[in-house]
Amino acid sequence: MIREYLWSKTKERLKQPFYAAYTERLQRQAKTWKLPRHVGIILDGNRRYARSSGLGSVIDGHAHGADKLKEVLGWCMELQIPIITIWIFSLDNFQRDDEEVQGLFRLIEQKTHQLLEEPDIHKNRMRIRYIGRLNLLPESLQQTIQHAEKTTEHYDRFVLNIAIAYGGREEITDAFCRYMQNNDPERSLQEALRDLSPETLTPYLYTAGMPDPDLIIRTSGEIRLSGFLLWQSAYAEYYFCDTHWPAFRKLDLLRAVRSYHLRQRRFGR
């Protein structure tokens, strides 16, 4: 395995000059593209990257993935993509080995603190929001999340939504519950159900007040959404990338955005 890994790295280094030239070319072209306002990214492949790269543990793979996020946010800001939603931990992930889950929570807490120390976050006025069933997270992580949201709540140029303890079906369920809880006590159940519609339920979603994603990217070769932004992605364009998330390149992002630019969106019409 080590020999295969070293050979793959050698081939990658040989290709670097060609990748750099191609990336530069796409960057120039991007100035004329129709760009998405909202990009969703499923950060997949951290564990497979750790194994294929010979890292010490899967947590090391998650750490590499967390470091990649800083780069990708910079690329998105360069392209002037105002809203980015990333999925870092699903409700199903709670079923993983407890040591991995707790290690991942500690890593997320550490990286959240580091994210707040990034000058570009404040310079570019990027608001940080967390979406999901946050009450299921460790108390210290919840406090860190609250601090990050409070610190950036008045920023208005970019938005980073971080989906954690998130499931698409559960988001819709939670939205319906909040809709019913907000029902005027003087209205009957029949009246509340009569008025229920996509338009009346949308304000209760985790992403209320934001445009739906135009483009959803999933890394690591899996061709499915797994419930990510299940409601909001009805008319999104999808792009599936074979690269594991920690190895995601600017070239990969530009290819995804170019693919979006070349598609004709009809919205069912």
N, C-alpha and C positions, 0 to 999 in steps of 0.2 A: 504493500500500500504506500509506503514511504517513497519507493522508487517511482511509482505512478504519480504521486503528488509532485515530486521534484521535476518530473518530465513535463507535467501539465504547467507548472510554473515557468519552466524554460520556454515552452511554446508561447505562453502568455507574454513573456518579455519580448520575444521576437516579433510579436504582433503589435506591440505598443506603438511604434511609429505610425503604423497604418491606422490604428484606432484614433490616435491623436489628430491625424489629418482629417479623418472622416468626421470626428466630433467637431472640429473647427468649421468644417463645411456645413454641417447641420446647424451650428450656432448662427452662422451668417444667414442661412435660409429661414431660421425661426423668426427673424424680424418681420417676415411677410406672412407668417402663419396665422390662422384663426386659433386662438389659444383658449383652453378651458378656464372657466372661472373657479371651478372647484374640482380638485383631483383627490380621489380616494386611493389609498395604497394598503394592500394586505401584505404585511412584512413577513414573508414566509421563507423558510429554509435555514434558519439560524442553526438548528441542531444538525441538519445534514451537512452544512458548511463546516461545523466543528469536527464532525467525524471524518469528512473527506480531506480536511486540512491537517489532521493529526493533532488537534488541540487537546488540552488536558481534560476538559469536561464540556458538557453542553452549555453550561453557564458562560464559558469562554466564548462560545458561538453567539450567545445572546449579547455579550458585551461588545463583540465586534459589530453586531447588528445595531446596537445603540449608538456606537460611534459613527456608523454610516449615516444615521439620521441627520446629524449636523451637516454633513456634506449635501445631502439631498435637499434639506431645507434651504440651503444657500443657492442651489441650482434653481429651485422653484421661485425663490425671490428674484433671482436674475431674470427669469422668464416673466416675472410679474403675474404669477398665479396667486390670487389673493387668499384662497382657502385650500388648506390641505387637511385631509382626515386620514389618520393612520390607525391601523388595528394592530395592537401589540399583545393583547391577551384576551382570549375568548372565555366564556363561561365553561365551555367544554375543557379548557386547559386546566381547570381545577382538578380534573381527574388524573393528571400526570403525577409522577412521583413527588411526594411532599417536599423532599429536599430540593428538587428542581424548582418547584413552585415558590417556596420560601426564598430560595436564592434569587429567583427572578424578581420577586417583590423588593428585595433589598437592592438589587441592581436598578430597578425602576426608580426607587426613592433617591438613590445616589445620583442617577442621571438627570432626574428632575431638578435637583439642586444645581447641578452643573449647567443645565439648560438656562436657568435663571442668571447664571454668571456670564453667559455669552453676550458680548457687546452687540452683536448683530440683532439679537432678539429685541433689544431696547432701541437700537438705532433705527431699525425697520418697523418698530411699533407692532410687533407680532403678539397678538393675544393668544394665550394658552388656555385651552378648555379640555376637560376630561369628561367623557361620556360613557355611560354604562351603569351597572349596579354597584356603585362605588361603596355602598355600605357593606359589601362583602369583603372589602380589602382590609388589611391590617390597619389598626388605628394610627400608627405612625405614618403610614403611607397616605392615609386619608388627610392627615394634617398637612403633609407636604404638598399634596394636591391642592388643598384649600389655599395654602400660601402662594403657590404658583398662579392660581386663578386670580387671587386678590391682587397680587403684584402687577399683573398684566391686564386687569379687567378694563382699563380705560384705553388700551391700545386699539387702533382702528384701521391699520393699513393692511395687515395680514392676520389670518386666523389659523391656528393649529389645533385641530380637534384630535385628542388622543383617546381612542376607544379601548377601554380596559374593563375586564369583567363584563364584556359586551356580548350580546347575542341579538341578532336581528328580530327573531320572533318575540323575544322577551322585550325588546324596545317597543314593538307594536302593542304587546300586552300591557306594558307600563303606560303607554300613551292612552289606551282605552280606559285603564283604571283612573288615570288623572282626569280624563274627560268626565267620567261619571262622578268622581269626587267633587269636581268643580260645578256639578249640576246644581242649579237653583233648587233649594229644598221645596219650593212651592210647585216645581214642575214634577209631573209624574214620570215614572220610569218609561212609560209608553211615549211620552212627549220627548224625553231625552233621546230615546232610540230613533224616533221619527226624524229628529234633526241630525242624527249621526251621518256623516258623509266624509269623503276624503278631505274636503276643505275644512271641516270642523275638527277633524282629528289631527291634522298636520301640525297645528300650533302646540301640540302636546308631545311631539317627538323630541328626542335629544338634540336634534339640529334645528329646532324651531327658529325661524327668522333668517335662515340661511338658504341660498339656492341649492337645489339638489346637485349631486355630483355630475359633472359632464363626462368625466373619464375615470375609470377604475382600473388600477394596475395591480396585478398579482404576480409576485416573483416565485421562483423555484419550480416552475413548470406545471403546477397544479392548475387545472382548467375548471374551476368552480368558484363560486362566491362564498360558500359556507355560511350564508346568512348575513354577510356584511352589508350594512345599509340597505336592508331588504326592501323597505318601503321606498326609500329615496332613489334607489338605483333603477327604477322602472324604465327610464329612457336614457340611462347612461351608456356610454360606449365602453367596451372592455378591451384590455390589452394584457395578454399573458406572456410573461417573460421567463425563460428557462433559468436565468441566473439566480443563484441563491442571494437573499437579501444583503448579507454582508459584502458580497462581491458586486453589487449593483453599481453601474457606472453612469456617468453623465450621458454617455452615448445611449445607454438603455432608456433613460428618461427622454432624451430627445427623439428617439425612435418611437416611443409611445405617444408623445405629443404630435409628432408628424403623422402618425397613423390616425389620430383624432382629427387633425386638420384635413386629411384627405377623405374622410367619410362624409356622406351626405345624411344629415339628420332630418328625419321626417316627423318624428313624434307621433307616429300612428296615422299621419295624414296621407 
